[in-house]
Structure formats: structure tokens, C-alpha cells
Amino acid sequence: MTHPEERLAALGLAVPEVAKPVAAYVPAVRSGIHVLTSGQLPMRGGELMVTGKVGGEVDPEEARACAQQCALNALAAVKAEIGDLALVKRIVKAVVFVASTPDFTGQPQVANGASELFGQVFGDAGVHARSAVGVPVLPLDSPVEVELVVEV
């Protein structure tokens, strides 16, 4: 079995630097056998990939890419807490918040941008419980935010 970061590299992706918190919190906390991440925004190079509401200024494919970036940022937070993604035994739960227009109902498809990445990187251990929630607004006018519970 290959290392999770090798699987990411095969997808043309890499674990980024941990995104700096935008308020008074830490990116991740370990409690016993679990690591819980704070909500991760689609930050790339210190900036949001896009801003706005899905179904409005942001199309669903852009939002799906944002969810994938949020997932990468969440993995960065996990790695910073435990040192090596090979120590992840399972992605237990992902919660995906989608800032969307009132008529947009494709939150699950947006969330798949994160969920599918976890499956590609961790195989069966990446299969997880999930909530995909539509909300009116997210921090910094982000279209997507992802938080994780990971077993180590």
C-alpha cells in the first residue's frame, strides 16, 4: 500500500501548508484516538480561491474544486497535529458547509469534491459519514467550508 501523500501526488495534488486561522482557534485538536479539525476554507496561497454564493457568483464545479481544496487544508491540519498522514486509520466524518442561494439544492454534489478525495487518498479508510449543509454565509464570503473527524 502506498503512502497517502504518494496517492495525492499521483492525483497531481499535495498537502499544503496549514492555513492560518482567521480568528481565535487552532486548526486541529487531538483528543484520544481522534483528531478534529476546525472548519477549513478553500485557501490556496493564503487567499480564498473564489468568493460568493454557490448558485449565484460561484458555479457548482468551482464549489466542488473549493471543497477539494478545503479537504486538502483539513488534511494539512491533521498532518500538523499527528506528523504523518500514514497514521490516519479512518476518516470518520466530514461536515461540508455550502454558502448557497436559497434555490440551490446541490450541496451533496459540492461536498463530493471533498469526499471523493478522501476515498482516493485513503481507500476504504476514506469512506466516511457526512453532512452537506446549505448556509446563507460563511467566513470571508467563502463558498465552502469543511471540517473533519479523523481516527488515528
N, C-alpha and C positions, 0 to 999 in steps of 0.2 A: 504494500500500500504506500502511495506517495504522500509526501507532506502536504498539508493544506495550502501552504504558500506556493508549492510547486504546481498544485492544481489551479490556483489563482493565476500564476504566470502562464500556464497553458491557455488560459482564457484571455490573456493579454492584460491582466489586472495585477495589482499589487496592494499590499496593506499600506495605507498612507500613514503619515504622522498623525498622532492623536489630535483631533480637533480641540481647540481651546474652548473651554466653557464660556458661554455668553452671559452667565450670571453666577450666583453663589452655589456651586455644586461641583462634584468631581465626575469625570467621565464614566467611571465604573467602580463598583464596590464588590469585594468578595465576602460572602457570608457562608461559612461551611463549605459545602461542595458546589455552591452556586456563585456565579458572577452575574450581577445585574448591572446593565448599562443605563446611563441616563439617556434621554432621548437624543438621538443623533440626527443632525440636519445634513442636507446634501452639500456639505462644504468640500470644495476642491481648491487647493492652493490658497486657503484662507478666505475664500469667498463663496457665497451661495452660487450654485450652478445656474439657477433661474429663480425668479420670484413671481408670486401671484397665485391665483386660484386655478385648480385643475377644472377644466370645463370652461374656463374663461381665457386668461392670458397664457396658461400652460396647457399644452395638449397632453393626452394620456400617455403617449410614448415618451415625451420629455419627463413626465412624472414617474414613469416606470424606471427610466435611467436615474432619476433622482433617488428613487427607493433603493436601487442597487448601490449608489454612492453612499447613502445612509448606512446600508448594510456593511459596506467596507469600513466606514468610520466606526461602526459598532464593533467590528472585529478588531480594529486598531485599539479601541478602548479595552477590549478583553485581553488582547496580547500584552498591552502595557501593564495590566493587572497580574497576569499569570506567567508572562515571559515567553511562552511558546504556544502557538495555536494547536500543536500536536497534542497538547494536554486536554483539549476540548473533548469531552465524552459524548455530549449531545447538545444541540440547540433545542432547548425546552420550549420556549415560547417567544414569538415575535409579536409586538404590537406596532401597527403601522397607522399613523395618523395622516390623513389626506385633507389638506385645506382645499375645499372644492365649492363650486357654485351649488345652489340649492337643488338644481335639477340633475346634477352629475351623480350617477349611481355605480360607476365603475371602480370603486375603491379596491375591491378584491384583485382586479387585474393590475392596478398600480402596485399593490402590495406584492404581487408575484415577482416584481423586479428584485425584491429582497429575498423572498422565499426560494425562488429558483436558484439564486446564487448560493444559498446555504446548502441546497441539495447537491449542486455541482462541486462544492468545495469539501463537504463532509459526508457525502453519500447518504446512507441510511441514518447516520447520526445527525444529519441536517434536516431531517423530516421533523416538523415541529407543530405545536399548537399555535394558532394565530388569531388575532383580531385585526380587522381592517376598518377603521373608523373615520367617517367623514366629519370634519370640523370646520367652523367658519373662518378661523385664522390660526396661524402658527407663529412662533417667534421669528422675527426679522422678515415676515411675509414669506416664509418658506412654504413651498407647496407640499412637502412631505417631511415626516419625522419618524424615526424607527427606534424602538428600544427592545432590548433582548434580555432573556434569562437563559443562561448557559450553565450546563453541568460540567464540572471539571473533576 
